[in-house]
Amino acid sequence: MSTPSHIAPQPVALFDERPFFEKALQHGVRHGIIAPAKLAAMCQEAPKGMVQIARYFGTEYLRPDLERARDRLINLVSLYLEHSTGGDLNQAAESLRDHSLLSRSKGGSDMLKALIAMPQSSHFGMQEHGVFKDKHIPLLAKWSLRSLPEYQAERAARSLATTLVEAAVWMAAQLGLDADDLEDAGKDAEAVMRTALLVRACRRSAMPDWTAFEKMVLGLRTKYASRADDPAAPVPMGLPKDLPAKYLAVVQSVRASVVQDMPRILDATLSVRKLFDQTPALVGRYFWSEDAMADLDHFERSDSLLWKKATAGHSDDSSLLTLFLRIATHGKHATLLTGKTAATLVKKIRTSGLDADLPRQFVLQHAPVSLRRDYLHLWNAFIDEAEPVLRSDGVQATEDALALLRQECNITE
């Protein structure tokens, strides 16, 4: 069947699946780039290279290992030549002419070793510090049979991971955190950069622990609450003026992700802890230093403030028992009672009772850790003796109850 005259014939593209080394070698011989003497030298080098490769990955005594070594030699030379020349057969042939075959094979091997030593992830807990080790030899065995497109795709992915890690280290360093701290924390580079950008937006100067991170988010909510549902009015989030140009693209990409998260961050219907620790979409997405001692210190300081406010700074037994009794009867925190208030309190206990467990909970939650056992003992000893008297409805019960309170608590007439 003939092709109609008005349709131009289409050129046929031939797919040449030969290894690039073979193409370059044939091109060099055909065009006189590679002389017969050089070709003979390569024929002598090849068996030696095969044995070295077979020994490196296993043994040179088994035929299958030698055959696989031949494939690896050809592929390593092909990878190096095609990568270094950009696929130019003329340049590749000249490279074969000017250098030994084993040096081109080593070039391919060095390419793969450098690739394997690159970060595979932007997670700080998975960094290899850029060094190829013996434990990587099985990986090298696999990659020595991979194609150039596969190498290029993997290198692009690992290059991105490397840039993310370097950018995170740079941004954290501006805020007082070094690379060792980041590795100890074992977080994603993107998480570090997102928090660094929030720190800048909040005009702070240091990477936060959890307490500082929570305050930072609460501050953003207070300042930008009206923008929570308005993506057209984002929270201002500038980049460092001295940010190296090589990090600009990845930091801009991370900033876009923070802008995308901002409506959730500004949503005050969820507590900060629940948002960042229990919401799947945001778990692990931001960074804060896990400083247990700092968290404990903040916890104890917060509790200490509430305890001091409740006790008004008093620590004597009478003041504490007065406070505990008020808590047990759901009253206002106080360490001093008037005679009239004491009588009303006794009457309330007789009609409504008291909850002896409430003071225990208050002590366990808010009292200084080192004194909790003593305070619990104080309250338990008191209530065991006092409760029957306070609940009694006998003839002299009111007088007995008030006498007990005057003896154990702070009562002013």
NURO-327724 format. One line per field, with one value per residue (C-alpha): x negated, y negated, z; residue number from 0. Coordinates in pm, 1 decimal. Each point is the difference from the previous one (the first is absolute). Layout:
BEGIN
xx: c(X ...)
yy: c(Y ...)
zz: c(Z ...)
seq: c(NUM ...)
END
This chain:
BEGIN
xx: c(0.0 -162.0 -11.7 218.4 -206.6 136.3 -133.0 -368.8 -191.3 -89.8 -361.7 -48.3 -180.2 -223.6 -40.0 -354.0 -3.2 -372.6 -199.3 -138.6 -352.5 53.0 141.7 -292.6 -254.0 145.2 27.1 -364.3 -124.0 211.6 -118.9 -363.0 7.6 -98.6 -304.3 -47.7 -272.3 237.5 268.4 -245.8 -96.6 366.3 42.0 -281.9 140.1 354.1 -67.1 -207.2 283.0 257.3 -198.8 -41.7 372.3 96.6 -233.4 136.1 361.5 -51.5 -244.4 -192.4 11.6 360.0 105.2 332.2 -191.4 -244.7 282.5 175.1 -332.6 -22.8 346.5 -100.6 -322.4 183.2 273.1 -237.3 -199.4 324.8 133.7 -317.2 -37.7 361.7 24.2 -331.9 48.1 371.8 47.1 -243.6 -149.4 -297.2 -102.4 61.9 -227.0 -272.5 34.0 -56.8 -298.4 -165.5 61.1 -11.3 310.2 -33.4 -13.0 334.4 141.7 -126.7 159.2 338.4 -56.6 -94.3 317.0 211.6 -189.2 55.7 368.1 44.8 -171.3 238.8 297.1 286.7 241.7 32.3 47.2 -285.0 9.6 -90.6 -313.7 -314.8 -242.7 -99.3 -233.8 14.7 -60.8 -35.8 359.1 102.8 -165.2 325.2 165.1 -288.4 43.1 360.5 -75.8 -291.7 258.9 241.1 46.0 -100.8 364.4 43.7 -320.7 107.5 344.6 -147.0 -266.7 262.0 203.0 -303.5 -126.5 333.1 -25.3 -355.9 110.2 290.6 -231.0 -259.7 265.8 149.4 -344.2 -65.0 335.8 -27.4 -352.0 134.3 228.2 -257.6 32.3 -285.1 -5.2 -75.9 312.0 207.5 -141.0 71.6 357.5 40.7 262.5 64.8 -188.2 329.3 139.9 -303.5 40.0 376.1 -61.1 -289.6 236.2 259.8 -270.3 -83.7 369.3 26.2 -314.9 -176.3 -369.3 -30.3 134.4 264.7 54.3 361.7 93.8 -137.8 156.8 342.0 -31.1 -107.5 309.7 229.4 -158.2 68.8 361.5 45.5 -160.4 142.3 328.3 193.4 -204.8 68.2 257.2 -143.4 -275.4 -23.0 -138.1 -285.7 -219.3 -312.3 -284.2 -321.0 -315.1 -341.0 -163.6 -334.4 146.7 -246.3 137.9 -39.3 258.8 252.6 218.6 39.1 65.8 263.1 165.7 2.1 137.1 290.1 80.2 6.9 238.7 217.9 -3.0 71.9 384.2 -34.1 -272.8 216.8 311.5 48.9 259.1 -281.9 -260.6 -357.4 -100.3 289.6 -59.9 -369.4 -17.8 330.2 111.9 -135.3 -54.3 -226.9 -172.9 -375.9 49.0 -154.9 -301.2 -64.0 -282.3 90.9 -149.3 151.8 -165.3 126.4 351.0 -13.6 -134.5 283.0 252.8 -131.2 -19.5 360.3 117.1 -207.1 171.3 346.3 -105.2 -144.4 314.6 222.3 -212.2 -75.6 -358.6 84.1 -141.2 99.7 229.3 292.6 4.5 -27.0 278.0 224.6 -64.9 56.2 327.4 122.5 -91.3 179.6 320.2 -31.2 -74.1 -224.0 -371.2 -84.0 -239.1 194.6 363.8 211.4 203.4 320.2 -145.7 -117.1 352.1 148.5 -258.9 92.8 368.5 -78.0 -194.7 292.6 249.9 -210.1 -301.6 -355.8 -223.1 -319.6 -159.7 2.8 -285.5 -203.2 43.3 -94.9 -318.5 -98.4 57.1 -134.4 -208.2 -382.1 -104.0 -235.0 276.1 298.7 -41.2 -17.5 306.6 200.7 -95.7 104.7 342.9 64.8 -86.8 223.4 303.2 -7.0 35.5 209.8 262.3 207.3 6.7 85.8 283.4 146.7 350.4 -23.5 109.4 -344.7 -107.0 -24.0 -203.4 -227.7 -50.0 -83.6 -237.7 -177.5 -30.6 -136.1 -259.9 -110.1 82.1 -34.5 314.8 28.3 293.3)
yy: c(0.0 -326.3 -317.3 -283.5 -266.4 -279.4 164.8 -59.4 314.0 7.1 68.9 328.2 -30.7 297.3 107.1 107.1 203.2 68.7 -117.4 -350.3 137.4 222.0 -287.2 -227.9 272.6 79.5 -370.0 -53.6 291.9 -97.8 -360.9 72.3 -144.8 328.7 161.6 381.3 -15.0 -170.9 255.1 281.8 -162.5 -12.6 366.7 76.2 -227.8 133.9 349.6 -153.8 -243.1 279.9 201.0 -304.7 -75.9 364.0 14.3 -325.2 113.2 367.7 242.9 20.1 380.4 55.8 -42.5 -177.5 -255.9 -63.4 -40.4 -245.1 -181.1 -38.7 -160.5 -227.7 -106.9 -92.5 -179.0 -195.3 -120.9 -86.1 -196.3 -203.7 -71.9 -93.6 -213.7 -180.7 -73.3 -65.2 287.1 -138.9 304.3 -193.8 -125.3 345.7 161.1 -255.8 77.3 369.2 -90.3 -223.9 208.2 360.4 214.4 67.6 -371.2 -46.9 292.8 -154.8 -329.0 173.3 170.6 -330.7 -158.7 270.2 -7.8 -374.6 52.0 265.9 -217.7 -288.9 -44.5 219.2 -190.9 -348.3 157.6 -89.6 340.3 172.2 -184.5 191.1 -295.2 38.0 296.8 324.8 298.1 374.1 47.3 -181.2 255.8 196.7 -324.8 -72.6 349.3 -83.5 -347.3 125.9 159.2 -296.0 -233.6 -364.6 -124.8 191.5 -152.0 -348.6 33.5 125.9 -268.6 -269.9 131.5 27.4 -341.8 -147.6 179.2 -132.0 -356.9 28.6 123.7 -269.5 -272.8 122.5 4.0 -354.1 -134.9 174.9 -136.0 -354.4 79.5 158.0 369.9 197.1 310.2 233.1 -123.2 69.6 350.3 74.4 -118.7 218.1 -214.5 -78.6 -291.7 -142.1 1.6 -194.1 -258.4 -38.9 -79.5 -232.5 -194.2 -20.5 -122.7 -279.7 -84.7 -32.4 -215.4 243.7 77.4 366.1 338.5 97.6 280.0 113.1 -271.3 -277.5 157.2 8.4 -363.6 -93.3 158.7 -155.1 -336.5 48.0 90.3 -311.2 -229.9 148.5 158.4 -201.1 157.4 363.9 43.1 -247.6 150.6 -332.7 -159.8 229.9 -43.8 -194.1 249.3 -138.6 187.0 -75.5 -278.3 182.3 335.9 162.9 7.6 378.4 43.4 -252.7 241.8 260.7 -259.7 -168.8 338.7 66.8 -348.5 77.3 307.1 -210.0 -246.3 298.3 114.8 -344.8 21.5 307.0 -160.3 -306.5 206.8 -43.0 278.0 252.2 -27.6 -39.5 336.3 182.2 -170.7 84.3 324.9 169.2 -130.1 244.5 -266.4 -202.8 265.5 -29.1 -292.5 -257.0 4.7 -80.8 108.7 292.7 -137.3 209.4 -205.5 -325.2 142.1 124.1 -333.1 -182.2 247.9 -45.2 -377.7 -13.6 221.1 -197.5 -322.2 149.9 153.8 -329.7 -183.1 250.5 4.8 -373.5 98.5 171.7 344.1 55.9 292.0 -215.8 -199.1 312.6 183.2 -307.0 0.1 375.8 -18.6 -280.3 208.7 305.4 -203.7 -158.7 -338.3 -283.0 45.0 -158.0 60.5 -203.5 23.4 -235.7 147.6 -55.4 171.6 291.9 48.5 -12.8 254.0 243.0 -33.7 63.7 314.9 136.5 -61.3 63.9 189.8 -46.0 164.6 102.9 100.9 -349.1 -132.8 311.6 -66.7 -363.7 94.7 259.6 -240.8 -326.5 34.7 3.2 354.8 32.8 -92.5 189.0 304.5 -215.9 -201.3 312.7 145.4 -325.7 0.0 372.5 -9.9 -304.5 123.8 344.3 -166.1 -302.8 137.6 185.7 -316.9 -227.1 227.3 65.1 -125.6 45.0 -258.7 -158.1 83.2 -358.7 -116.8 305.6 -50.3 -368.6 78.9 251.9 -252.6 -266.7 248.8 129.1 -279.5 -377.3 -168.4 -364.5 -143.6)
zz: c(0.0 -107.6 206.8 -135.4 -166.4 220.8 320.0 64.6 99.7 371.3 97.2 182.9 334.0 67.0 361.5 69.6 320.4 -1.8 303.1 -45.8 37.9 -303.6 -203.3 92.3 -70.9 -342.9 -80.4 94.6 -210.0 -299.1 4.6 72.4 348.8 163.0 -160.5 -23.9 266.2 245.2 -77.1 71.1 331.0 100.9 -86.8 243.1 271.6 -10.7 147.2 280.5 79.6 -4.3 255.0 226.7 -11.1 58.6 301.2 142.1 -10.6 76.1 -157.1 -325.2 -8.1 -107.9 -360.7 83.6 209.4 -284.8 -250.2 233.4 45.1 -377.7 -2.0 286.9 -171.5 -318.7 190.9 226.2 -301.1 -179.8 297.7 31.1 -370.0 -65.2 313.8 -42.0 -372.0 -0.3 -244.8 -260.2 -176.7 -134.4 342.5 148.3 -260.1 71.3 373.1 -74.2 -215.0 258.9 311.3 110.3 -3.2 373.3 76.2 -181.0 198.1 322.3 -103.4 -22.3 333.6 164.4 -138.5 162.3 329.5 22.1 -80.0 268.4 260.5 -69.7 235.9 -111.6 219.9 143.9 344.0 235.2 164.3 -327.6 -107.3 -105.5 15.7 -367.2 44.8 -196.8 229.8 -41.1 109.7 -319.6 -231.3 -55.0 -110.0 -234.3 -146.4 -89.1 -134.2 -211.8 -230.3 -12.0 -296.6 -27.2 15.2 326.2 134.8 -104.2 159.0 327.4 0.6 -51.1 293.3 225.2 -106.6 108.3 334.8 39.5 -72.5 243.6 274.7 -66.9 -8.3 327.2 164.0 -124.2 122.0 336.8 48.8 -38.2 295.1 229.8 -84.2 -159.2 -220.0 292.7 179.2 -309.7 -38.9 365.7 -49.7 -309.5 -174.3 -366.4 -153.3 -128.0 355.7 122.4 -275.6 58.2 364.4 -86.1 -225.7 278.5 237.2 -244.4 -42.2 379.3 11.8 231.6 -1.2 101.5 -98.5 257.7 244.0 33.5 250.6 -220.3 -310.6 166.6 109.1 -350.7 -156.5 260.9 -77.8 -371.3 76.9 208.1 -255.5 -321.0 111.7 -259.7 -281.6 90.3 -276.8 -248.2 -218.6 -182.1 317.3 104.9 303.6 -109.7 -31.8 -141.8 -91.0 153.2 -199.6 -4.6 -103.1 -245.3 -353.8 -27.3 278.7 -129.3 -201.1 275.5 272.0 -216.7 -51.9 374.3 66.3 -237.2 209.8 318.6 -166.4 -89.9 365.0 140.9 12.5 222.8 210.1 63.0 77.7 374.3 26.8 45.7 273.3 -124.9 146.6 -161.0 -333.9 -31.3 197.2 -82.8 -340.1 -263.1 -265.5 229.8 211.1 -61.2 -236.8 235.6 228.6 362.9 227.2 221.1 320.3 277.7 271.6 -146.9 -31.3 358.8 117.1 -177.5 140.2 351.3 -34.8 -125.8 283.7 246.8 -104.9 51.8 330.4 123.6 -101.7 181.5 317.5 -12.6 69.6 332.5 77.1 365.7 77.8 111.2 -322.9 -212.6 186.7 -34.9 -376.0 -30.7 190.2 -225.3 -306.1 145.3 33.6 -348.4 152.2 -113.6 67.1 332.8 289.1 256.3 116.6 205.3 285.0 -199.8 -309.7 213.5 142.1 -350.3 -112.4 277.6 -87.1 -368.2 85.0 200.2 -278.5 -313.5 126.2 -123.9 -260.0 177.2 -330.9 -153.1 217.9 -84.3 -371.9 45.3 187.5 -260.1 -288.6 138.1 315.4 -27.3 -82.6 294.9 250.3 -138.4 223.8 314.8 -100.1 -75.9 338.9 168.1 -164.5 44.3 369.6 50.7 -190.1 163.7 339.1 -96.8 -238.4 264.9 213.3 -293.1 -116.6 347.4 76.5 378.6 256.4 36.3 -359.0 -126.9 295.6 -25.7 -373.0 39.0 284.0 -220.4 -282.9 234.8 118.8 -343.4 -246.1 -28.8 135.5 91.8 195.5)
seq: c(0 1 2 3 4 5 6 7 8 9 10 11 12 13 14 15 16 17 18 19 20 21 22 23 24 25 26 27 28 29 30 31 32 33 34 35 36 37 38 39 40 41 42 43 44 45 46 47 48 49 50 51 52 53 54 55 56 57 58 59 60 61 62 63 64 65 66 67 68 69 70 71 72 73 74 75 76 77 78 79 80 81 82 83 84 85 86 87 88 89 90 91 92 93 94 95 96 97 98 99 100 101 102 103 104 105 106 107 108 109 110 111 112 113 114 115 116 117 118 119 120 121 122 123 124 125 126 127 128 129 130 131 132 133 134 135 136 137 138 139 140 141 142 143 144 145 146 147 148 149 150 151 152 153 154 155 156 157 158 159 160 161 162 163 164 165 166 167 168 169 170 171 172 173 174 175 176 177 178 179 180 181 182 183 184 185 186 187 188 189 190 191 192 193 194 195 196 197 198 199 200 201 202 203 204 205 206 207 208 209 210 211 212 213 214 215 216 217 218 219 220 221 222 223 224 225 226 227 228 229 230 231 232 233 234 235 236 237 238 239 240 241 242 243 244 245 246 247 248 249 250 251 252 253 254 255 256 257 258 259 260 261 262 263 264 265 266 267 268 269 270 271 272 273 274 275 276 277 278 279 280 281 282 283 284 285 286 287 288 289 290 291 292 293 294 295 296 297 298 299 300 301 302 303 304 305 306 307 308 309 310 311 312 313 314 315 316 317 318 319 320 321 322 323 324 325 326 327 328 329 330 331 332 333 334 335 336 337 338 339 340 341 342 343 344 345 346 347 348 349 350 351 352 353 354 355 356 357 358 359 360 361 362 363 364 365 366 367 368 369 370 371 372 373 374 375 376 377 378 379 380 381 382 383 384 385 386 387 388 389 390 391 392 393 394 395 396 397 398 399 400 401 402 403 404 405 406 407 408 409 410 411 412)
END
